[in-house]
């Protein structure tokens, strides 16, 4: 359907006093409603005028507004029928429930076998509505009520934003979301860990149009949309948690300062100088519970998903992408043993080569895990090879040696020796059996 989104036009026929004026009249409906088909008959439009004059007629604008309103009302009705389908049973009295029990069972069996009308419609035309949300400023609030998203608590089903608000915690002030290639990958993301721990529901945006759509909306029913993959995420904290965090921040200041300087040198002068990645700061994380590190972007920078989409464009502007990528923040988990070990090494010796290697590998792996691309992976690959060599007890700086290949005569002699040895063993074994 989206292949011809920009070329396909709504198939609405325009009649004036039952006389066909146009087979497909483009100006009656906006582009995101190009799936609508129908007939419009007006008695108020002039008949003996050109198409250009009709387009400039004020009555056409009125007809267009009424058509858009009518289509939105029909979609809203379909969406409400699906949502209220299961709620009507709860509102009825007990006497009515008993009398209609048999009928309801039959209806539920029929409905369970078939998808709801709105679910079918959403699967087919969800991209149109998201594009409408992005393009149509006047009807954005109405379209937002029709949107459906998968969440961390929806068990694979798509729910409305109203349902999300109903399930929000009392102290929650924002609607949280994250974007990625697939829900399966997003559920493993380190940025999601604290939200799982605090039992906060998060919208999972796996479609490329989802994130721009929410950014255009900005808020819903007074609740702002906040990406959990950006540096400005704020969560509720008690006074004790705030005091503990400030103490940990002071404890790890030597490590964060050293790590920031090390990464600045690494990205500006070292192996990643051509990657276009700029590090703003290294700080203690409030969102990590299991992973040692995570990379997040600045508030107004592209997320990892948006960066991938922009880089995939045929007419991409590299300067604009590098400008909008935003400065990265490395957040570290103070409770992780790797980070604790790094702190002790840095306190002992700031020039420790092993500590520098570990810090740089952690940064590069965090970039990959957070969804960002490394333009030159050779530096990371070489470090991984060195770590594997040390793990196997092999000197990573040992020179390569050519493997000695035996000639055919030497191979034949060795085979003869092996055969003679086997025969001798068999003879000895036989003698022992006789004894």
Secondary structure by P-SEA (a helix, b strand, c coil): ccccccccccbbbbbccccccccccccccccccccccbbbbbccccccccaaaaaacaaaaaaaaaaaaaaaaaaaaaaaaaaacccccccccaaaaaaaaaaaaaaaaaaaacccaaaaaaaccaaaaaaaaaccccaaaaaaaaccccccccccccccaaaaaaacccccccccccccccaaaaaacccaaaaaaabbbbbbbcccaaaaaaaaacccccbbbbbcccccbbbbbcaaaaaaaaaaaaaaaaaaaaaaaaaaaaaaccccccccccccbbbbbcccccccbbbbbccccccaaaaaaaaacccccaaaaaaaccbbbbbbccccaaaaaaaaaaaaccccaaaaaaaaaaaaaaaaaaccccccaaaaaaaaaaaaaaaacccccbbbbcbbbbcaaaaaaaaaaaaaaaaaaaaaaaaaaac
